[in-house]
Amino acid sequence: MTIVETLLVFVGIPLGIIAVLFVAVYGRSLVRQPNRYRPGRSWDYAPSWYVPHPDAVVHAVNPAQSGSSTTAVGGASGEW
C-alpha cells in the first residue's frame, strides 16, 4: 500500500465514521435552532403545570374543610 492509501484507510475511514455519527446526533439542531427558553428572554407560552396524577388534584379535599383537628408536630425542632 502507498502512503496515500494507508492514510485513507487509517485516517479517512475513522474520520468519515465520526462525521456520520456527528451528523446523526447533532444534524437536526444544526439545521434548525431549538425553540427553548434562555435566561433573559420573555416567556411567550402558556403556563404548564406538571402533575403526575391530575385526578388527585381535582378530587383533593382541603384539610381545613374535612373537620380533622390533627396538627402536625415535628419540623426543624425534631419534636415528634
Backbone as a printed PyTorch tensor [residue, N CA C, xyz], in Angstrom:
tensor([[[  0.8420,  -1.1810,   0.0000],
         [  0.0000,   0.0000,   0.0000],
         [  0.8830,   1.2380,   0.0000]],

        [[  0.4170,   2.2430,  -0.7050],
         [  1.1500,   3.5010,  -0.7200],
         [  0.7820,   4.3080,   0.5170]],

        [[  1.4850,   5.4050,   0.7080],
         [  1.2210,   6.2690,   1.8660],
         [ -0.1830,   6.8700,   1.7700]],

        [[ -0.5880,   7.2360,   0.5730],
         [ -1.9180,   7.8290,   0.3930],
         [ -3.0050,   6.8050,   0.7390]],

        [[ -2.8610,   5.5940,   0.2770],
         [ -3.8400,   4.5570,   0.5970],
         [ -3.8650,   4.2550,   2.0880]],

        [[ -2.6980,   4.2470,   2.7140],
         [ -2.6210,   4.0000,   4.1530],
         [ -3.3210,   5.1060,   4.9300]],

        [[ -3.0860,   6.3560,   4.5310],
         [ -3.7540,   7.4770,   5.2020],
         [ -5.2660,   7.4190,   5.0000]],

        [[ -5.7020,   7.0600,   3.8020],
         [ -7.1400,   6.9580,   3.5680],
         [ -7.7730,   5.8690,   4.4250]],

        [[ -7.0850,   4.7550,   4.5900],
         [ -7.6480,   3.6580,   5.3700],
         [ -7.6350,   3.9740,   6.8600]],

        [[ -6.4990,   4.4650,   7.3670],
         [ -6.3530,   4.6380,   8.8140],
         [ -6.7610,   6.0180,   9.3260]],

        [[ -6.9520,   6.9860,   8.4430],
         [ -7.3890,   8.3190,   8.8690],
         [ -8.7330,   8.6650,   8.2390]],

        [[ -8.8770,   8.4220,   6.9580],
         [-10.0940,   8.8090,   6.2450],
         [-11.3300,   8.0610,   6.7010]],

        [[-11.2200,   6.7540,   6.8410],
         [-12.3810,   5.9570,   7.2540],
         [-12.8260,   6.3020,   8.6770]],

        [[-11.9160,   6.3750,   9.6760],
         [-12.3770,   6.7830,  11.0150],
         [-12.9790,   8.1850,  11.0450]],

        [[-12.3910,   9.1340,  10.3030],
         [-12.9750,  10.4760,  10.2600],
         [-14.3500,  10.4600,   9.5910]],

        [[-14.5230,   9.6330,   8.5860],
         [-15.8310,   9.5030,   7.9420],
         [-16.8760,   8.9370,   8.8820]],

        [[-16.4900,   7.9340,   9.6610],
         [-17.4210,   7.3540,  10.6350],
         [-17.7810,   8.3740,  11.7070]],

        [[-16.7960,   9.1180,  12.1840],
         [-17.0610,  10.1500,  13.1920],
         [-17.9650,  11.2300,  12.6160]],

        [[-17.7560,  11.6110,  11.3550],
         [-18.5960,  12.6310,  10.7240],
         [-20.0370,  12.1490,  10.5850]],

        [[-20.2250,  10.8890,  10.2130],
         [-21.5830,  10.3440,  10.0840],
         [-22.2770,  10.3180,  11.4430]],

        [[-21.5690,   9.9020,  12.4860],
         [-22.1550,   9.8920,  13.8280],
         [-22.4700,  11.3040,  14.3090]],

        [[-21.6050,  12.2620,  14.0180],
         [-21.8390,  13.6520,  14.4190],
         [-23.1030,  14.1940,  13.7550]],

        [[-23.2520,  13.9430,  12.4700],
         [-24.4420,  14.4170,  11.7580],
         [-25.6890,  13.7060,  12.2680]],

        [[-25.5740,  12.4300,  12.6020],
         [-26.7320,  11.7000,  13.1180],
         [-27.1790,  12.2430,  14.4680]],

        [[-26.2350,  12.6660,  15.3000],
         [-26.5820,  13.1460,  16.6380],
         [-26.9800,  14.6170,  16.6110]],

        [[-26.2040,  15.4600,  15.9590],
         [-26.4080,  16.9060,  16.0200],
         [-27.0110,  17.4990,  14.7550]],

        [[-27.3630,  16.7110,  13.7830],
         [-27.8180,  17.2210,  12.4960],
         [-29.0510,  18.0940,  12.5620]],

        [[-30.0750,  17.6480,  13.2890],
         [-31.3250,  18.4210,  13.3420],
         [-31.1380,  19.7570,  14.0330]],

        [[-30.3640,  19.7860,  15.1040],
         [-30.2030,  21.0480,  15.8220],
         [-29.2620,  21.9920,  15.0910]],

        [[-28.4070,  21.4880,  14.2160],
         [-27.5580,  22.3700,  13.4260],
         [-28.3570,  23.0720,  12.3390]],

        [[-29.3620,  22.3870,  11.7960],
         [-30.1820,  22.9590,  10.7370],
         [-31.2190,  23.9070,  11.3210]],

        [[-31.8590,  23.5020,  12.3820],
         [-32.9500,  24.2700,  12.9860],
         [-32.5990,  24.5420,  14.4390]],

        [[-32.6120,  25.8010,  14.8270],
         [-32.3120,  26.1560,  16.2130],
         [-33.4410,  25.6810,  17.1170]],

        [[-33.1200,  25.0690,  18.2310],
         [-34.1830,  24.6310,  19.1420],
         [-34.9080,  25.8270,  19.7520]],

        [[-36.1820,  25.6610,  19.9450],
         [-37.0150,  26.7330,  20.4710],
         [-37.1190,  26.5740,  21.9840]],

        [[-36.0320,  26.8320,  22.6950],
         [-36.0550,  26.6660,  24.1380],
         [-35.8220,  27.9950,  24.8370]],

        [[-36.2160,  28.0180,  26.0680],
         [-36.1070,  29.2400,  26.8590],
         [-34.6590,  29.4940,  27.2430]],

        [[-34.2590,  30.7250,  27.1320],
         [-32.9400,  31.1640,  27.5710],
         [-33.1430,  32.2440,  28.6340]],

        [[-32.3180,  32.2680,  29.6600],
         [-32.4570,  33.3030,  30.6880],
         [-32.3800,  34.6960,  30.0730]],

        [[-33.2930,  35.5450,  30.4920],
         [-33.3460,  36.8990,  29.9750],
         [-34.3890,  37.0880,  28.8930]],

        [[-34.8080,  36.0280,  28.2480],
         [-35.8590,  36.1240,  27.2410],
         [-37.2200,  36.2030,  27.9120]],

        [[-38.1670,  36.7830,  27.1890],
         [-39.5310,  36.7980,  27.7170],
         [-40.1650,  35.4300,  27.4840]],

        [[-41.0920,  35.0640,  28.3460],
         [-41.7800,  33.7780,  28.2380],
         [-43.0820,  34.0140,  27.4980]],

        [[-43.1790,  33.5200,  26.2610],
         [-44.3260,  33.7940,  25.3970],
         [-45.2970,  32.6230,  25.2920]],

        [[-45.2540,  31.6940,  26.2220],
         [-46.0530,  30.4830,  26.1140],
         [-47.0220,  30.3920,  27.2840]],

        [[-48.0250,  29.5620,  27.1160],
         [-48.9950,  29.3440,  28.1910],
         [-48.3080,  28.6110,  29.3390]],

        [[-48.7090,  28.8960,  30.5800],
         [-48.0740,  28.2040,  31.7070],
         [-48.4020,  26.7130,  31.6860]],

        [[-47.4550,  25.9270,  32.1130],
         [-47.6180,  24.4740,  32.1550],
         [-47.4560,  23.9940,  33.5790]],

        [[-48.3670,  23.1510,  34.0160],
         [-48.2660,  22.5430,  35.3400],
         [-48.0060,  21.0670,  35.1410]],

        [[-46.9630,  20.5830,  35.7450],
         [-46.6070,  19.1760,  35.6100],
         [-47.0540,  18.4380,  36.8610]],

        [[-48.1540,  17.7230,  36.7410],
         [-48.7290,  16.9860,  37.8540],
         [-48.7650,  15.5160,  37.4420]],

        [[-48.2090,  14.6140,  38.2540],
         [-48.1900,  13.2060,  37.8470],
         [-49.5750,  12.5760,  37.7960]],

        [[-50.4850,  12.9810,  38.6750],
         [-51.8330,  12.4160,  38.7080],
         [-52.8370,  13.5690,  38.7730]],

        [[-53.2770,  14.1060,  37.6300],
         [-54.1800,  15.2590,  37.6490],
         [-55.5030,  14.9800,  38.3490]],

        [[-55.9800,  13.7310,  38.3380],
         [-57.2490,  13.4220,  39.0010],
         [-57.1440,  13.6070,  40.5070]],

        [[-55.9900,  13.3500,  41.0840],
         [-55.8080,  13.5090,  42.5240],
         [-55.9090,  14.9730,  42.9280]],

        [[-55.4950,  15.8670,  42.0580],
         [-55.5750,  17.2930,  42.3700],
         [-57.0200,  17.7620,  42.3070]],

        [[-57.7680,  17.2570,  41.3500],
         [-59.1640,  17.6690,  41.1930],
         [-60.0020,  17.1830,  42.3710]],

        [[-59.7540,  15.9660,  42.8430],
         [-60.5570,  15.3730,  43.9030],
         [-59.9520,  15.5640,  45.2900]],

        [[-58.9700,  16.4090,  45.4230],
         [-58.3350,  16.6140,  46.7250],
         [-59.2910,  17.3560,  47.6550]],

        [[-59.2030,  17.0240,  48.9290],
         [-60.0450,  17.6510,  49.9420],
         [-59.1750,  18.5980,  50.7410]],

        [[-59.6840,  19.7820,  50.9800],
         [-58.9640,  20.7540,  51.7860],
         [-58.9920,  20.2820,  53.2410]],

        [[-57.8410,  20.1390,  53.9180],
         [-57.8370,  19.6530,  55.3010],
         [-58.6200,  20.5490,  56.2540]],

        [[-58.7030,  21.8240,  55.9710],
         [-59.4520,  22.7240,  56.8460],
         [-60.9530,  22.4400,  56.7540]],

        [[-61.4190,  21.9420,  55.6380],
         [-62.8360,  21.6550,  55.4620],
         [-63.2070,  20.2420,  55.9010]],

        [[-62.2270,  19.3670,  56.0740],
         [-62.5390,  17.9770,  56.3870],
         [-62.9360,  17.7830,  57.8440]],

        [[-62.6880,  18.7370,  58.7180],
         [-63.1050,  18.6390,  60.1000],
         [-62.0980,  17.9620,  60.9990]],

        [[-60.9610,  17.5560,  60.4980],
         [-59.9690,  16.9160,  61.3660],
         [-59.2140,  17.9820,  62.1390]],

        [[-58.9310,  17.6670,  63.3920],
         [-58.2320,  18.6300,  64.2350],
         [-56.7880,  18.2050,  64.4840]],

        [[-56.2520,  17.3380,  63.6590],
         [-54.8790,  16.8800,  63.8250],
         [-53.9300,  17.9990,  63.4250]],

        [[-52.9690,  18.2370,  64.2880],
         [-51.9560,  19.2380,  63.9590],
         [-50.6380,  18.5320,  63.7260]],

        [[-49.8660,  19.0740,  62.8490],
         [-48.5630,  18.4840,  62.5440],
         [-47.5760,  18.8550,  63.6340]],

        [[-46.7650,  17.8860,  64.0230],
         [-45.7480,  18.1000,  65.0390],
         [-44.4220,  17.6800,  64.4340]],

        [[-43.3790,  18.3330,  64.8180],
         [-42.0590,  17.9680,  64.3080],
         [-41.4330,  19.1630,  63.6350]],

        [[-40.8380,  18.9290,  62.5170],
         [-40.2100,  20.0070,  61.7890],
         [-38.7640,  20.1620,  62.2010]],

        [[-38.2820,  21.3860,  62.1920],
         [-36.8710,  21.6330,  62.4670],
         [-36.5190,  21.4020,  63.9300]],

        [[-37.5150,  21.4670,  64.8250],
         [-37.2120,  21.2720,  66.2430],
         [-36.9490,  19.8090,  66.5660]],

        [[-37.4500,  18.9020,  65.7620],
         [-37.2320,  17.4800,  65.9740],
         [-38.1330,  16.8820,  67.0360]],

        [[-39.1650,  17.5690,  67.4860],
         [-40.1010,  17.0340,  68.4730],
         [-41.2050,  16.3020,  67.7360]],

        [[-41.2440,  14.9990,  67.9080],
         [-42.2440,  14.1860,  67.2400],
         [-43.2520,  13.7830,  68.2480]]])
